[in-house]
Amino acid sequence: MLRGTILTNNPLVVEKLGPDAPVVYLQCSYQALLEAARDRIHQGARLLTHPLSGSVKPGETPYKSIILTNGKGDVDRQSLQLIENAIQACAKFQQRCDRYRPAVDLDCRLIDWTLLEGALASANQ
Amino acid sequence: MKLEIGNIFIKDIQFAAEAKLADGVLYVDKAALEKIVLEDETIKSVTFDIAKPGESVRITPVKDVIEPRVKVEGPGGIFPGIIAKVDTVGSGKTHVLKGMAVVTAGKIVGFQEGVIDMSGPGAKYTPFSETLNLVMVCEPVEGLKQHDYEKAVRLAGFRVAVALGELGRNVAPDETKVYETCGIKEGIEKYPDLPRVAYVQMLQSQGLLHDTYVYGVDAKKTLSTILWPTETMDGAIVSGNCVSACDKNPTYVHENNPVVEDLFAQHGKTLNFVCQIITNENVYLADKQRSSDWTAKMCRLLDLDGVIVSQEGFGNPDTDLIMNCKKIEAQGVKTVIITDEYAGRDGKSQSLADADAAADAVVTGGNANEVIVLPKMDKVIGTLDYVNKIAGASEETLQPDGSLVVELQVITGATNETGFIKLSAR
C-alpha cells in the first residue's frame, strides 16, 4: 500500500485507483497542480516522483499526477528545487491542449496514468 | 569481444513479385511482408510505401526507424530477447542493409509524432531524409487498446526488418568494418598509457510510448548495467518511444550509435574504450537515485578516467542526467554530457530543468523549441489528421496552403542527444 499521497488533476487516475486510494483530486491546470505540490513541499512533504514526467510537455497535456510523502516538518530542498524548476519550465511551452479534441484528451489522461502506473509499481515493491 | 560489420550498400528499393537483394537493389515482396505483419491478429491491415531522398514526401506520424541486419556468424540473432533468442550478441559477423530503413508509422494516440520530410528545409533536420525508406502503416483491429497497438506495431517493424535483413545473408558486403574491445585486465596491459573511457547511455523508461527494451526487458525494470559496445550493433537495445521525436532514439540510432562509433574510432589511439554502461530514466525518484548511484559505482569499480553521458528526452531525464554527472564526477571520473535544449521559441529561457556546477562540459543537440516552416509536400505517407496534435505543434500548425509551422520537437531525430544529427555549429 502506498505510503504517500497522489496529487492529480487526471480523472482517469481516480477511476483506476478507486475510492480507497490516497488520491487528492484537484480540478485545476497542469501548472496549478505543480503549485499545489509546491504548497505541500513547503509544509514538509517530499516528492516521490518527478514533476516533469513524460515527454508530453506542459501546455501539451493538461494532466499531471505527482506522488508526495505525507511528511510534515522541514522543507526538503531537493524537492523544492525540482518543483520550482518544473513550474519555471511551464512558461517555455505554448498552451495548446485546451483546443484538443475529446479523443486526444482521453489519450492525454492515459499517458499520464501510465507514467504514474510505472512509479506506483516502484513505490509498491 | 569482436564484431565484424559487413555493409551492403542499398542503392534502390523496388516492389517486386520475388524478394531478393541483387546489385544493391532491394526487391520487396509486399505480399510476403504483409503476411509477416498480419501474423499478429491485433493488426487489421498494413500498407507499404517507399520514400526516397529528394522526393516531395512527408512521413508522419513516425513511430520507429529500423535498420535491417542479419547475423551471419557468431552466437545469437538480431533483436535478441525480442525476435531472436536471448543469447548474448555482439560477436562474430553481421551484415547490414546500409542506406535504407524500415519506418513504422501509425496513430497510436492522438498526439503522436514525428515527421520525416524527404526534401525541403525539414529534410536537413532529420537523418532519415537520406535513407531509402520502406514505410509501413499498420491499422489495428477495432477496440485494440493503445498499449497493445503500440506493442503490435513495434514488433511488426522488427519482424519486417529481420525478414529484409535475411536477404543480405549471402550477399558479399561492399565494405567491412571490425569493432573490438577487450577485457579489463587485457585493456590495462595493452593500453597502459591511454585514458580509460566508457559511454554511459541513458535510456528513456517512463511508460507507454516512453519505453526502451534491453534484450527484451523493459528498461524501467533494470538496474544500471554493462554491455560490450558491439552488443547494440546487433539490436540489443530497441526503441518503444517516440513522443517528442526530436530527442528520442529510434532503434536505428541504437544500431548505429555515433558515440559508440566515435569511441571505437579513437580506441587504442587516444583512449581505451572500456565498455558501455546503460542506465534508465524512471519517474520514481528513488529509482533515479538507485540507478545513478549504481552508474557512478560502476565507473569507480572500472577505474575509469572519463565517460561520455548521453541523455534521452527532456525534463524528467534532466534530473537523471545531472545526478549521473554529479555522482560520477564525485568519484573522480571526468564527464562530458550530451543533451538538447528546450530554451523557448526565442531561445532565451533556461535550457534544462536541472543543472549543477559539475556539468562543465556539455554538448548540445540544439533548441527543440525552435520554430520551422515545413512547406507542403506532394505526398503524405501516414496521415496529417494528427499533425496538429503532435508535441510542438498546435491548431495553427497546418496552414491553409498545406505548410506546417512547427517546433523542431516534431521532427524525428532533429536534436538527437547521441549526436545522430546532420547539422552542427562547426
Interface residues (C-beta under 8 A of the other chain):
Chain A: L47 L48 T49 H50 L52 S53 G54 S55 V56 K57 E60 T61 I67 L82 N85 A86 Q88 A89 A91 K92 F93 Q94 R96 R99 Y100 R101 A103 V104 D107 C108 L110 I111 T114 L115 L116 E117 G118 A119 S122 A123
Chain B: V109 G110 F111 Q146 H147 Q204 S205 Q206 G207 L208 L209 H210 K220 N241 V243 S244 K248 N282 V283 Y284 L285 A286 D287 K288 G313 F314 G315 N316 D318 T319 Y342 A343 G344 R345 S349 Q350 A353 D354 N369 K389 A391 G392 A393 S394 E395
